[in-house]
């Protein structure tokens, strides 16, 4: 199924905000758009029929690049699964 860019971005934002690897949301002193840059960059790399494993890799690469900590594909499996399932419904 083909989804609009906006719909894909919303799927990614919801999954990444739930992922929240630094426990910044909600509240503390983090803005609600804390991970929006990462979410946009991840969404831009998604394509039709992408695998869950490739989504894990994209998320891991983006978070490693953005935060300097090493994220593995396994670390990113939960948001990747949510994104994958939403893209394939």
PyMOL commands that set and color helices and strands:
alter all, ss='L'
color gray80, all
select helices_A, chain A and resi 5-19+36-44+52-67+77-87
alter helices_A, ss='H'
color red, helices_A
deselect
rebuild
show_as cartoon
